[in-house]
Amino acid sequence: MKDVLRRLWCEDEGQDIAEYAVMLAVILVIVVGTIRLIGTNANNVFSSVASSIQ
């Protein structure tokens, strides 16, 4: 059992997967935040244009 744990602790392959997962999570947070910000601003612009047309 100690040998298995030692091999898991020393192997570097699992760290690559974790790094990619963290990078993906950060990118997703940035994209979702940007889309929400642009969506809110676009909604305000369309609302003001619609009210000025009427």
mmCIF entry with sequence, helices, sheets and N, C-alpha, C, O atoms, coordinates in Angstrom:
data_MODEL
# 
_entry.id   MODEL 
# 
_entity.id                         1 
_entity.type                       polymer 
_entity.pdbx_number_of_molecules   1 
# 
_entity_poly.entity_id                      1 
_entity_poly.type                           'polypeptide(L)' 
_entity_poly.nstd_linkage                   no 
_entity_poly.nstd_monomer                   no 
_entity_poly.pdbx_seq_one_letter_code       MKDVLRRLWCEDEGQDIAEYAVMLAVILVIVVGTIRLIGTNANNVFSSVASSIQ 
_entity_poly.pdbx_seq_one_letter_code_can   MKDVLRRLWCEDEGQDIAEYAVMLAVILVIVVGTIRLIGTNANNVFSSVASSIQ 
_entity_poly.pdbx_strand_id                 A 
# 
loop_
_entity_poly_seq.entity_id 
_entity_poly_seq.num 
_entity_poly_seq.mon_id 
_entity_poly_seq.hetero 
1 1  MET n 
1 2  LYS n 
1 3  ASP n 
1 4  VAL n 
1 5  LEU n 
1 6  ARG n 
1 7  ARG n 
1 8  LEU n 
1 9  TRP n 
1 10 CYS n 
1 11 GLU n 
1 12 ASP n 
1 13 GLU n 
1 14 GLY n 
1 15 GLN n 
1 16 ASP n 
1 17 ILE n 
1 18 ALA n 
1 19 GLU n 
1 20 TYR n 
1 21 ALA n 
1 22 VAL n 
1 23 MET n 
1 24 LEU n 
1 25 ALA n 
1 26 VAL n 
1 27 ILE n 
1 28 LEU n 
1 29 VAL n 
1 30 ILE n 
1 31 VAL n 
1 32 VAL n 
1 33 GLY n 
1 34 THR n 
1 35 ILE n 
1 36 ARG n 
1 37 LEU n 
1 38 ILE n 
1 39 GLY n 
1 40 THR n 
1 41 ASN n 
1 42 ALA n 
1 43 ASN n 
1 44 ASN n 
1 45 VAL n 
1 46 PHE n 
1 47 SER n 
1 48 SER n 
1 49 VAL n 
1 50 ALA n 
1 51 SER n 
1 52 SER n 
1 53 ILE n 
1 54 GLN n 
# 
_struct_asym.id          A 
_struct_asym.entity_id   1 
# 
loop_
_struct_conf.conf_type_id 
_struct_conf.id 
_struct_conf.pdbx_PDB_helix_id 
_struct_conf.beg_label_comp_id 
_struct_conf.beg_label_asym_id 
_struct_conf.beg_label_seq_id 
_struct_conf.pdbx_beg_PDB_ins_code 
_struct_conf.end_label_comp_id 
_struct_conf.end_label_asym_id 
_struct_conf.end_label_seq_id 
_struct_conf.pdbx_end_PDB_ins_code 
_struct_conf.beg_auth_comp_id 
_struct_conf.beg_auth_asym_id 
_struct_conf.beg_auth_seq_id 
_struct_conf.end_auth_comp_id 
_struct_conf.end_auth_asym_id 
_struct_conf.end_auth_seq_id 
_struct_conf.pdbx_PDB_helix_class 
_struct_conf.details 
_struct_conf.pdbx_PDB_helix_length 
HELX_P HELX_P1 AA1 LYS A 2  ? CYS A 10 ? LYS A 2  CYS A 10 1 ? 9  
HELX_P HELX_P2 AA2 GLU A 13 ? ILE A 53 ? GLU A 13 ILE A 53 1 ? 41 
# 
_struct_conf_type.id          HELX_P 
_struct_conf_type.criteria    ? 
_struct_conf_type.reference   ? 
# 
loop_
_atom_site.group_PDB 
_atom_site.id 
_atom_site.type_symbol 
_atom_site.label_atom_id 
_atom_site.label_alt_id 
_atom_site.label_comp_id 
_atom_site.label_asym_id 
_atom_site.label_entity_id 
_atom_site.label_seq_id 
_atom_site.pdbx_PDB_ins_code 
_atom_site.Cartn_x 
_atom_site.Cartn_y 
_atom_site.Cartn_z 
_atom_site.occupancy 
_atom_site.B_iso_or_equiv 
_atom_site.pdbx_formal_charge 
_atom_site.auth_seq_id 
_atom_site.auth_comp_id 
_atom_site.auth_asym_id 
_atom_site.auth_atom_id 
_atom_site.pdbx_PDB_model_num 
ATOM 1   N N  . MET A 1 1  ? 0.830   -1.190 0.000   1.00 0.00 ? 1  MET A N  1 
ATOM 2   C CA . MET A 1 1  ? 0.000   0.000  0.000   1.00 0.00 ? 1  MET A CA 1 
ATOM 3   C C  . MET A 1 1  ? 0.877   1.256  0.000   1.00 0.00 ? 1  MET A C  1 
ATOM 4   O O  . MET A 1 1  ? 0.559   2.240  -0.669  1.00 0.00 ? 1  MET A O  1 
ATOM 5   N N  . LYS A 1 2  ? 1.974   1.218  0.749   1.00 0.00 ? 2  LYS A N  1 
ATOM 6   C CA . LYS A 1 2  ? 2.868   2.374  0.773   1.00 0.00 ? 2  LYS A CA 1 
ATOM 7   C C  . LYS A 1 2  ? 3.468   2.651  -0.593  1.00 0.00 ? 2  LYS A C  1 
ATOM 8   O O  . LYS A 1 2  ? 3.640   3.806  -0.983  1.00 0.00 ? 2  LYS A O  1 
ATOM 9   N N  . ASP A 1 3  ? 3.789   1.567  -1.329  1.00 0.00 ? 3  ASP A N  1 
ATOM 10  C CA . ASP A 1 3  ? 4.370   1.740  -2.664  1.00 0.00 ? 3  ASP A CA 1 
ATOM 11  C C  . ASP A 1 3  ? 3.386   2.412  -3.611  1.00 0.00 ? 3  ASP A C  1 
ATOM 12  O O  . ASP A 1 3  ? 3.771   3.267  -4.409  1.00 0.00 ? 3  ASP A O  1 
ATOM 13  N N  . VAL A 1 4  ? 2.130   2.032  -3.524  1.00 0.00 ? 4  VAL A N  1 
ATOM 14  C CA . VAL A 1 4  ? 1.110   2.631  -4.395  1.00 0.00 ? 4  VAL A CA 1 
ATOM 15  C C  . VAL A 1 4  ? 0.970   4.115  -4.084  1.00 0.00 ? 4  VAL A C  1 
ATOM 16  O O  . VAL A 1 4  ? 0.933   4.940  -4.997  1.00 0.00 ? 4  VAL A O  1 
ATOM 17  N N  . LEU A 1 5  ? 0.892   4.458  -2.814  1.00 0.00 ? 5  LEU A N  1 
ATOM 18  C CA . LEU A 1 5  ? 0.759   5.861  -2.431  1.00 0.00 ? 5  LEU A CA 1 
ATOM 19  C C  . LEU A 1 5  ? 1.997   6.665  -2.822  1.00 0.00 ? 5  LEU A C  1 
ATOM 20  O O  . LEU A 1 5  ? 1.890   7.813  -3.252  1.00 0.00 ? 5  LEU A O  1 
ATOM 21  N N  . ARG A 1 6  ? 3.155   6.060  -2.673  1.00 0.00 ? 6  ARG A N  1 
ATOM 22  C CA . ARG A 1 6  ? 4.389   6.760  -3.039  1.00 0.00 ? 6  ARG A CA 1 
ATOM 23  C C  . ARG A 1 6  ? 4.431   7.029  -4.542  1.00 0.00 ? 6  ARG A C  1 
ATOM 24  O O  . ARG A 1 6  ? 4.841   8.108  -4.970  1.00 0.00 ? 6  ARG A O  1 
ATOM 25  N N  . ARG A 1 7  ? 4.005   6.045  -5.349  1.00 0.00 ? 7  ARG A N  1 
ATOM 26  C CA . ARG A 1 7  ? 3.995   6.240  -6.805  1.00 0.00 ? 7  ARG A CA 1 
ATOM 27  C C  . ARG A 1 7  ? 2.987   7.311  -7.206  1.00 0.00 ? 7  ARG A C  1 
ATOM 28  O O  . ARG A 1 7  ? 3.269   8.141  -8.070  1.00 0.00 ? 7  ARG A O  1 
ATOM 29  N N  . LEU A 1 8  ? 1.816   7.294  -6.579  1.00 0.00 ? 8  LEU A N  1 
ATOM 30  C CA . LEU A 1 8  ? 0.817   8.318  -6.892  1.00 0.00 ? 8  LEU A CA 1 
ATOM 31  C C  . LEU A 1 8  ? 1.324   9.706  -6.515  1.00 0.00 ? 8  LEU A C  1 
ATOM 32  O O  . LEU A 1 8  ? 1.067   10.673 -7.231  1.00 0.00 ? 8  LEU A O  1 
ATOM 33  N N  . TRP A 1 9  ? 2.038   9.811  -5.404  1.00 0.00 ? 9  TRP A N  1 
ATOM 34  C CA . TRP A 1 9  ? 2.535   11.104 -4.936  1.00 0.00 ? 9  TRP A CA 1 
ATOM 35  C C  . TRP A 1 9  ? 3.654   11.631 -5.835  1.00 0.00 ? 9  TRP A C  1 
ATOM 36  O O  . TRP A 1 9  ? 3.764   12.839 -6.042  1.00 0.00 ? 9  TRP A O  1 
ATOM 37  N N  . CYS A 1 10 ? 4.481   10.734 -6.368  1.00 0.00 ? 10 CYS A N  1 
ATOM 38  C CA . CYS A 1 10 ? 5.650   11.144 -7.148  1.00 0.00 ? 10 CYS A CA 1 
ATOM 39  C C  . CYS A 1 10 ? 5.378   11.322 -8.629  1.00 0.00 ? 10 CYS A C  1 
ATOM 40  O O  . CYS A 1 10 ? 6.152   11.993 -9.312  1.00 0.00 ? 10 CYS A O  1 
ATOM 41  N N  . GLU A 1 11 ? 4.300   10.744 -9.151  1.00 0.00 ? 11 GLU A N  1 
ATOM 42  C CA . GLU A 1 11 ? 4.029   10.862 -10.581 1.00 0.00 ? 11 GLU A CA 1 
ATOM 43  C C  . GLU A 1 11 ? 3.582   12.270 -10.929 1.00 0.00 ? 11 GLU A C  1 
ATOM 44  O O  . GLU A 1 11 ? 2.836   12.893 -10.172 1.00 0.00 ? 11 GLU A O  1 
ATOM 45  N N  . ASP A 1 12 ? 4.034   12.775 -12.072 1.00 0.00 ? 12 ASP A N  1 
ATOM 46  C CA . ASP A 1 12 ? 3.708   14.131 -12.497 1.00 0.00 ? 12 ASP A CA 1 
ATOM 47  C C  . ASP A 1 12 ? 2.549   14.187 -13.483 1.00 0.00 ? 12 ASP A C  1 
ATOM 48  O O  . ASP A 1 12 ? 2.061   15.274 -13.793 1.00 0.00 ? 12 ASP A O  1 
ATOM 49  N N  . GLU A 1 13 ? 2.103   13.058 -13.977 1.00 0.00 ? 13 GLU A N  1 
ATOM 50  C CA . GLU A 1 13 ? 1.060   13.065 -15.000 1.00 0.00 ? 13 GLU A CA 1 
ATOM 51  C C  . GLU A 1 13 ? -0.261  13.598 -14.469 1.00 0.00 ? 13 GLU A C  1 
ATOM 52  O O  . GLU A 1 13 ? -0.965  14.302 -15.193 1.00 0.00 ? 13 GLU A O  1 
ATOM 53  N N  . GLY A 1 14 ? -0.613  13.293 -13.255 1.00 0.00 ? 14 GLY A N  1 
ATOM 54  C CA . GLY A 1 14 ? -1.860  13.772 -12.678 1.00 0.00 ? 14 GLY A CA 1 
ATOM 55  C C  . GLY A 1 14 ? -1.872  15.274 -12.481 1.00 0.00 ? 14 GLY A C  1 
ATOM 56  O O  . GLY A 1 14 ? -2.934  15.896 -12.514 1.00 0.00 ? 14 GLY A O  1 
ATOM 57  N N  . GLN A 1 15 ? -0.722  15.855 -12.279 1.00 0.00 ? 15 GLN A N  1 
ATOM 58  C CA . GLN A 1 15 ? -0.657  17.299 -12.086 1.00 0.00 ? 15 GLN A CA 1 
ATOM 59  C C  . GLN A 1 15 ? -1.006  18.035 -13.365 1.00 0.00 ? 15 GLN A C  1 
ATOM 60  O O  . GLN A 1 15 ? -1.598  19.112 -13.305 1.00 0.00 ? 15 GLN A O  1 
ATOM 61  N N  . ASP A 1 16 ? -0.659  17.491 -14.509 1.00 0.00 ? 16 ASP A N  1 
ATOM 62  C CA . ASP A 1 16 ? -0.997  18.132 -15.777 1.00 0.00 ? 16 ASP A CA 1 
ATOM 63  C C  . ASP A 1 16 ? -2.506  18.244 -15.937 1.00 0.00 ? 16 ASP A C  1 
ATOM 64  O O  . ASP A 1 16 ? -3.013  19.284 -16.356 1.00 0.00 ? 16 ASP A O  1 
ATOM 65  N N  . ILE A 1 17 ? -3.217  17.189 -15.609 1.00 0.00 ? 17 ILE A N  1 
ATOM 66  C CA . ILE A 1 17 ? -4.669  17.185 -15.735 1.00 0.00 ? 17 ILE A CA 1 
ATOM 67  C C  . ILE A 1 17 ? -5.280  18.222 -14.792 1.00 0.00 ? 17 ILE A C  1 
ATOM 68  O O  . ILE A 1 17 ? -6.206  18.939 -15.172 1.00 0.00 ? 17 ILE A O  1 
ATOM 69  N N  . ALA A 1 18 ? -4.771  18.300 -13.583 1.00 0.00 ? 18 ALA A N  1 
ATOM 70  C CA . ALA A 1 18 ? -5.291  19.271 -12.627 1.00 0.00 ? 18 ALA A CA 1 
ATOM 71  C C  . ALA A 1 18 ? -5.018  20.702 -13.092 1.00 0.00 ? 18 ALA A C  1 
ATOM 72  O O  . ALA A 1 18 ? -5.858  21.584 -12.914 1.00 0.00 ? 18 ALA A O  1 
ATOM 73  N N  . GLU A 1 19 ? -3.864  20.929 -13.675 1.00 0.00 ? 19 GLU A N  1 
ATOM 74  C CA . GLU A 1 19 ? -3.552  22.272 -14.170 1.00 0.00 ? 19 GLU A CA 1 
ATOM 75  C C  . GLU A 1 19 ? -4.477  22.659 -15.312 1.00 0.00 ? 19 GLU A C  1 
ATOM 76  O O  . GLU A 1 19 ? -4.940  23.799 -15.372 1.00 0.00 ? 19 GLU A O  1 
ATOM 77  N N  . TYR A 1 20 ? -4.753  21.733 -16.213 1.00 0.00 ? 20 TYR A N  1 
ATOM 78  C CA . TYR A 1 20 ? -5.679  22.023 -17.301 1.00 0.00 ? 20 TYR A CA 1 
ATOM 79  C C  . TYR A 1 20 ? -7.085  22.286 -16.761 1.00 0.00 ? 20 TYR A C  1 
ATOM 80  O O  . TYR A 1 20 ? -7.786  23.160 -17.270 1.00 0.00 ? 20 TYR A O  1 
ATOM 81  N N  . ALA A 1 21 ? -7.497  21.553 -15.752 1.00 0.00 ? 21 ALA A N  1 
ATOM 82  C CA . ALA A 1 21 ? -8.821  21.760 -15.169 1.00 0.00 ? 21 ALA A CA 1 
ATOM 83  C C  . ALA A 1 21 ? -8.923  23.144 -14.534 1.00 0.00 ? 21 ALA A C  1 
ATOM 84  O O  . ALA A 1 21 ? -9.948  23.811 -14.670 1.00 0.00 ? 21 ALA A O  1 
ATOM 85  N N  . VAL A 1 22 ? -7.878  23.579 -13.847 1.00 0.00 ? 22 VAL A N  1 
ATOM 86  C CA . VAL A 1 22 ? -7.888  24.914 -13.238 1.00 0.00 ? 22 VAL A CA 1 
ATOM 87  C C  . VAL A 1 22 ? -7.910  25.990 -14.316 1.00 0.00 ? 22 VAL A C  1 
ATOM 88  O O  . VAL A 1 22 ? -8.643  26.971 -14.195 1.00 0.00 ? 22 VAL A O  1 
ATOM 89  N N  . MET A 1 23 ? -7.113  25.817 -15.369 1.00 0.00 ? 23 MET A N  1 
ATOM 90  C CA . MET A 1 23 ? -7.106  26.798 -16.452 1.00 0.00 ? 23 MET A CA 1 
ATOM 91  C C  . MET A 1 23 ? -8.474  26.869 -17.131 1.00 0.00 ? 23 MET A C  1 
ATOM 92  O O  . MET A 1 23 ? -8.945  27.959 -17.455 1.00 0.00 ? 23 MET A O  1 
ATOM 93  N N  . LEU A 1 24 ? -9.108  25.733 -17.346 1.00 0.00 ? 24 LEU A N  1 
ATOM 94  C CA . LEU A 1 24 ? -10.424 25.711 -17.956 1.00 0.00 ? 24 LEU A CA 1 
ATOM 95  C C  . LEU A 1 24 ? -11.448 26.411 -17.072 1.00 0.00 ? 24 LEU A C  1 
ATOM 96  O O  . LEU A 1 24 ? -12.297 27.147 -17.574 1.00 0.00 ? 24 LEU A O  1 
ATOM 97  N N  . ALA A 1 25 ? -11.375 26.190 -15.766 1.00 0.00 ? 25 ALA A N  1 
ATOM 98  C CA . ALA A 1 25 ? -12.308 26.834 -14.850 1.00 0.00 ? 25 ALA A CA 1 
ATOM 99  C C  . ALA A 1 25 ? -12.126 28.348 -14.862 1.00 0.00 ? 25 ALA A C  1 
ATOM 100 O O  . ALA A 1 25 ? -13.112 29.085 -14.848 1.00 0.00 ? 25 ALA A O  1 
ATOM 101 N N  . VAL A 1 26 ? -10.889 28.821 -14.888 1.00 0.00 ? 26 VAL A N  1 
ATOM 102 C CA . VAL A 1 26 ? -10.633 30.266 -14.922 1.00 0.00 ? 26 VAL A CA 1 
ATOM 103 C C  . VAL A 1 26 ? -11.152 30.872 -16.221 1.00 0.00 ? 26 VAL A C  1 
ATOM 104 O O  . VAL A 1 26 ? -11.770 31.936 -16.208 1.00 0.00 ? 26 VAL A O  1 
ATOM 105 N N  . ILE A 1 27 ? -10.905 30.205 -17.330 1.00 0.00 ? 27 ILE A N  1 
ATOM 106 C CA . ILE A 1 27 ? -11.380 30.702 -18.620 1.00 0.00 ? 27 ILE A CA 1 
ATOM 107 C C  . ILE A 1 27 ? -12.903 30.749 -18.648 1.00 0.00 ? 27 ILE A C  1 
ATOM 108 O O  . ILE A 1 27 ? -13.485 31.712 -19.147 1.00 0.00 ? 27 ILE A O  1 
ATOM 109 N N  . LEU A 1 28 ? -13.548 29.720 -18.119 1.00 0.00 ? 28 LEU A N  1 
ATOM 110 C CA . LEU A 1 28 ? -15.009 29.703 -18.094 1.00 0.00 ? 28 LEU A CA 1 
ATOM 111 C C  . LEU A 1 28 ? -15.573 30.833 -17.240 1.00 0.00 ? 28 LEU A C  1 
ATOM 112 O O  . LEU A 1 28 ? -16.568 31.452 -17.617 1.00 0.00 ? 28 LEU A O  1 
ATOM 113 N N  . VAL A 1 29 ? -14.956 31.106 -16.108 1.00 0.00 ? 29 VAL A N  1 
ATOM 114 C CA . VAL A 1 29 ? -15.423 32.204 -15.253 1.00 0.00 ? 29 VAL A CA 1 
ATOM 115 C C  . VAL A 1 29 ? -15.296 33.543 -15.981 1.00 0.00 ? 29 VAL A C  1 
ATOM 116 O O  . VAL A 1 29 ? -16.195 34.381 -15.913 1.00 0.00 ? 29 VAL A O  1 
ATOM 117 N N  . ILE A 1 30 ? -14.176 33.736 -16.677 1.00 0.00 ? 30 ILE A N  1 
ATOM 118 C CA . ILE A 1 30 ? -13.973 34.987 -17.416 1.00 0.00 ? 30 ILE A CA 1 
ATOM 119 C C  . ILE A 1 30 ? -14.993 35.118 -18.541 1.00 0.00 ? 30 ILE A C  1 
ATOM 120 O O  . ILE A 1 30 ? -15.568 36.189 -18.734 1.00 0.00 ? 30 ILE A O  1 
ATOM 121 N N  . VAL A 1 31 ? -15.221 34.038 -19.284 1.00 0.00 ? 31 VAL A N  1 
ATOM 122 C CA . VAL A 1 31 ? -16.167 34.086 -20.402 1.00 0.00 ? 31 VAL A CA 1 
ATOM 123 C C  . VAL A 1 31 ? -17.586 34.337 -19.914 1.00 0.00 ? 31 VAL A C  1 
ATOM 124 O O  . VAL A 1 31 ? -18.298 35.166 -20.481 1.00 0.00 ? 31 VAL A O  1 
ATOM 125 N N  . VAL A 1 32 ? -17.998 33.638 -18.878 1.00 0.00 ? 32 VAL A N  1 
ATOM 126 C CA . VAL A 1 32 ? -19.360 33.809 -18.363 1.00 0.00 ? 32 VAL A CA 1 
ATOM 127 C C  . VAL A 1 32 ? -19.543 35.220 -17.805 1.00 0.00 ? 32 VAL A C  1 
ATOM 128 O O  . VAL A 1 32 ? -20.588 35.835 -18.016 1.00 0.00 ? 32 VAL A O  1 
ATOM 129 N N  . GLY A 1 33 ? -18.547 35.734 -17.102 1.00 0.00 ? 33 GLY A N  1 
ATOM 130 C CA . GLY A 1 33 ? -18.639 37.098 -16.585 1.00 0.00 ? 33 GLY A CA 1 
ATOM 131 C C  . GLY A 1 33 ? -18.714 38.129 -17.688 1.00 0.00 ? 33 GLY A C  1 
ATOM 132 O O  . GLY A 1 33 ? -19.471 39.093 -17.585 1.00 0.00 ? 33 GLY A O  1 
ATOM 133 N N  . THR A 1 34 ? -17.942 37.941 -18.739 1.00 0.00 ? 34 THR A N  1 
ATOM 134 C CA . THR A 1 34 ? -17.964 38.870 -19.867 1.00 0.00 ? 34 THR A CA 1 
ATOM 135 C C  . THR A 1 34 ? -19.300 38.822 -20.587 1.00 0.00 ? 34 THR A C  1 
ATOM 136 O O  . THR A 1 34 ? -19.844 39.864 -20.954 1.00 0.00 ? 34 THR A O  1 
ATOM 137 N N  . ILE A 1 35 ? -19.829 37.635 -20.791 1.00 0.00 ? 35 ILE A N  1 
ATOM 138 C CA . ILE A 1 35 ? -21.124 37.508 -21.466 1.00 0.00 ? 35 ILE A CA 1 
ATOM 139 C C  . ILE A 1 35 ? -22.224 38.155 -20.639 1.00 0.00 ? 35 ILE A C  1 
ATOM 140 O O  . ILE A 1 35 ? -23.105 38.814 -21.192 1.00 0.00 ? 35 ILE A O  1 
ATOM 141 N N  . ARG A 1 36 ? -22.188 37.979 -19.335 1.00 0.00 ? 36 ARG A N  1 
ATOM 142 C CA . ARG A 1 36 ? -23.213 38.600 -18.486 1.00 0.00 ? 36 ARG A CA 1 
ATOM 143 C C  . ARG A 1 36 ? -23.097 40.117 -18.522 1.00 0.00 ? 36 ARG A C  1 
ATOM 144 O O  . ARG A 1 36 ? -24.109 40.817 -18.567 1.00 0.00 ? 36 ARG A O  1 
ATOM 145 N N  . LEU A 1 37 ? -21.877 40.626 -18.503 1.00 0.00 ? 37 LEU A N  1 
ATOM 146 C CA . LEU A 1 37 ? -21.677 42.076 -18.546 1.00 0.00 ? 37 LEU A CA 1 
ATOM 147 C C  . LEU A 1 37 ? -22.139 42.656 -19.874 1.00 0.00 ? 37 LEU A C  1 
ATOM 148 O O  . LEU A 1 37 ? -22.842 43.667 -19.899 1.00 0.00 ? 37 LEU A O  1 
ATOM 149 N N  . ILE A 1 38 ? -21.754 42.031 -20.966 1.00 0.00 ? 38 ILE A N  1 
ATOM 150 C CA . ILE A 1 38 ? -22.156 42.506 -22.293 1.00 0.00 ? 38 ILE A CA 1 
ATOM 151 C C  . ILE A 1 38 ? -23.668 42.367 -22.472 1.00 0.00 ? 38 ILE A C  1 
ATOM 152 O O  . ILE A 1 38 ? -24.314 43.243 -23.048 1.00 0.00 ? 38 ILE A O  1 
ATOM 153 N N  . GLY A 1 39 ? -24.221 41.277 -21.982 1.00 0.00 ? 39 GLY A N  1 
ATOM 154 C CA . GLY A 1 39 ? -25.668 41.066 -22.097 1.00 0.00 ? 39 GLY A CA 1 
ATOM 155 C C  . GLY A 1 39 ? -26.461 42.132 -21.368 1.00 0.00 ? 39 GLY A C  1 
ATOM 156 O O  . GLY A 1 39 ? -27.463 42.623 -21.888 1.00 0.00 ? 39 GLY A O  1 
ATOM 157 N N  . THR A 1 40 ? -26.031 42.494 -20.183 1.00 0.00 ? 40 THR A N  1 
ATOM 158 C CA . THR A 1 40 ? -26.724 43.532 -19.410 1.00 0.00 ? 40 THR A CA 1 
ATOM 159 C C  . THR A 1 40 ? -26.610 44.888 -20.099 1.00 0.00 ? 40 THR A C  1 
ATOM 160 O O  . THR A 1 40 ? -27.594 45.619 -20.208 1.00 0.00 ? 40 THR A O  1 
ATOM 161 N N  . ASN A 1 41 ? -25.415 45.218 -20.560 1.00 0.00 ? 41 ASN A N  1 
ATOM 162 C CA . ASN A 1 41 ? -25.230 46.500 -21.242 1.00 0.00 ? 41 ASN A CA 1 
ATOM 163 C C  . ASN A 1 41 ? -26.004 46.540 -22.558 1.00 0.00 ? 41 ASN A C  1 
ATOM 164 O O  . ASN A 1 41 ? -26.588 47.571 -22.892 1.00 0.00 ? 41 ASN A O  1 
ATOM 165 N N  . ALA A 1 42 ? -26.020 45.458 -23.299 1.00 0.00 ? 42 ALA A N  1 
ATOM 166 C CA . ALA A 1 42 ? -26.758 45.410 -24.557 1.00 0.00 ? 42 ALA A CA 1 
ATOM 167 C C  . ALA A 1 42 ? -28.248 45.553 -24.310 1.00 0.00 ? 42 ALA A C  1 
ATOM 168 O O  . ALA A 1 42 ? -28.939 46.218 -25.083 1.00 0.00 ? 42 ALA A O  1 
ATOM 169 N N  . ASN A 1 43 ? -28.752 44.948 -23.257 1.00 0.00 ? 43 ASN A N  1 
ATOM 170 C CA . ASN A 1 43 ? -30.165 45.064 -22.924 1.00 0.00 ? 43 ASN A CA 1 
ATOM 171 C C  . ASN A 1 43 ? -30.507 46.517 -22.600 1.00 0.00 ? 43 ASN A C  1 
ATOM 172 O O  . ASN A 1 43 ? -31.555 47.008 -23.018 1.00 0.00 ? 43 ASN A O  1 
ATOM 173 N N  . ASN A 1 44 ? -29.651 47.201 -21.871 1.00 0.00 ? 44 ASN A N  1 
ATOM 174 C CA . ASN A 1 44 ? -29.902 48.605 -21.552 1.00 0.00 ? 44 ASN A CA 1 
ATOM 175 C C  . ASN A 1 44 ? -29.893 49.473 -22.803 1.00 0.00 ? 44 ASN A C  1 
ATOM 176 O O  . ASN A 1 44 ? -30.724 50.372 -22.933 1.00 0.00 ? 44 ASN A O  1 
ATOM 177 N N  . VAL A 1 45 ? -28.980 49.222 -23.712 1.00 0.00 ? 45 VAL A N  1 
ATOM 178 C CA . VAL A 1 45 ? -28.903 49.993 -24.954 1.00 0.00 ? 45 VAL A CA 1 
ATOM 179 C C  . VAL A 1 45 ? -30.146 49.762 -25.800 1.00 0.00 ? 45 VAL A C  1 
ATOM 180 O O  . VAL A 1 45 ? -30.737 50.717 -26.304 1.00 0.00 ? 45 VAL A O  1 
ATOM 181 N N  . PHE A 1 46 ? -30.544 48.518 -25.960 1.00 0.00 ? 46 PHE A N  1 
ATOM 182 C CA . PHE A 1 46 ? -31.737 48.232 -26.760 1.00 0.00 ? 46 PHE A CA 1 
ATOM 183 C C  . PHE A 1 46 ? -32.981 48.840 -26.125 1.00 0.00 ? 46 PHE A C  1 
ATOM 184 O O  . PHE A 1 46 ? -33.859 49.327 -26.837 1.00 0.00 ? 46 PHE A O  1 
ATOM 185 N N  . SER A 1 47 ? -33.067 48.820 -24.813 1.00 0.00 ? 47 SER A N  1 
ATOM 186 C CA . SER A 1 47 ? -34.212 49.414 -24.133 1.00 0.00 ? 47 SER A CA 1 
ATOM 187 C C  . SER A 1 47 ? -34.265 50.917 -24.354 1.00 0.00 ? 47 SER A C  1 
ATOM 188 O O  . SER A 1 47 ? -35.336 51.465 -24.616 1.00 0.00 ? 47 SER A O  1 
ATOM 189 N N  . SER A 1 48 ? -33.126 51.591 -24.254 1.00 0.00 ? 48 SER A N  1 
ATOM 190 C CA . SER A 1 48 ? -33.116 53.038 -24.456 1.00 0.00 ? 48 SER A CA 1 
ATOM 191 C C  . SER A 1 48 ? -33.403 53.414 -25.904 1.00 0.00 ? 48 SER A C  1 
ATOM 192 O O  . SER A 1 48 ? -34.060 54.423 -26.160 1.00 0.00 ? 48 SER A O  1 
ATOM 193 N N  . VAL A 1 49 ? -32.921 52.619 -26.852 1.00 0.00 ? 49 VAL A N  1 
ATOM 194 C CA . VAL A 1 49 ? -33.212 52.887 -28.260 1.00 0.00 ? 49 VAL A CA 1 
ATOM 195 C C  . VAL A 1 49 ? -34.703 52.661 -28.533 1.00 0.00 ? 49 VAL A C  1 
ATOM 196 O O  . VAL A 1 49 ? -35.327 53.448 -29.244 1.00 0.00 ? 49 VAL A O  1 
ATOM 197 N N  . ALA A 1 50 ? -35.264 51.611 -27.984 1.00 0.00 ? 50 ALA A N  1 
ATOM 198 C CA . ALA A 1 50 ? -36.678 51.327 -28.188 1.00 0.00 ? 50 ALA A CA 1 
ATOM 199 C C  . ALA A 1 50 ? -37.565 52.423 -27.591 1.00 0.00 ? 50 ALA A C  1 
ATOM 200 O O  . ALA A 1 50 ? -38.578 52.795 -28.184 1.00 0.00 ? 50 ALA A O  1 
ATOM 201 N N  . SER A 1 51 ? -37.192 52.927 -26.442 1.00 0.00 ? 51 SER A N  1 
ATOM 202 C CA . SER A 1 51 ? -38.010 53.977 -25.816 1.00 0.00 ? 51 SER A CA 1 
ATOM 203 C C  . SER A 1 51 ? -37.866 55.310 -26.554 1.00 0.00 ? 51 SER A C  1 
ATOM 204 O O  . SER A 1 51 ? -38.804 56.106 -26.579 1.00 0.00 ? 51 SER A O  1 
ATOM 205 N N  . SER A 1 52 ? -36.703 55.558 -27.152 1.00 0.00 ? 52 SER A N  1 
ATOM 206 C CA . SER A 1 52 ? -36.529 56.804 -27.896 1.00 0.00 ? 52 SER A CA 1 
ATOM 207 C C  . SER A 1 52 ? -37.244 56.757 -29.240 1.00 0.00 ? 52 SER A C  1 
ATOM 208 O O  . SER A 1 52 ? -37.628 57.803 -29.765 1.00 0.00 ? 52 SER A O  1 
ATOM 209 N N  . ILE A 1 53 ? -37.429 55.577 -29.803 1.00 0.00 ? 53 ILE A N  1 
ATOM 210 C CA . ILE A 1 53 ? -38.154 55.454 -31.077 1.00 0.00 ? 53 ILE A CA 1 
ATOM 211 C C  . ILE A 1 53 ? -39.642 55.717 -30.869 1.00 0.00 ? 53 ILE A C  1 
ATOM 212 O O  . ILE A 1 53 ? -40.281 56.346 -31.712 1.00 0.00 ? 53 ILE A O  1 
ATOM 213 N N  . GLN A 1 54 ? -40.184 55.257 -29.789 1.00 0.00 ? 54 GLN A N  1 
ATOM 214 C CA . GLN A 1 54 ? -41.607 55.462 -29.530 1.00 0.00 ? 54 GLN A CA 1 
ATOM 215 C C  . GLN A 1 54 ? -41.814 56.870 -29.117 1.00 0.00 ? 54 GLN A C  1 
ATOM 216 O O  . GLN A 1 54 ? -42.944 57.274 -28.845 1.00 0.00 ? 54 GLN A O  1 
# 
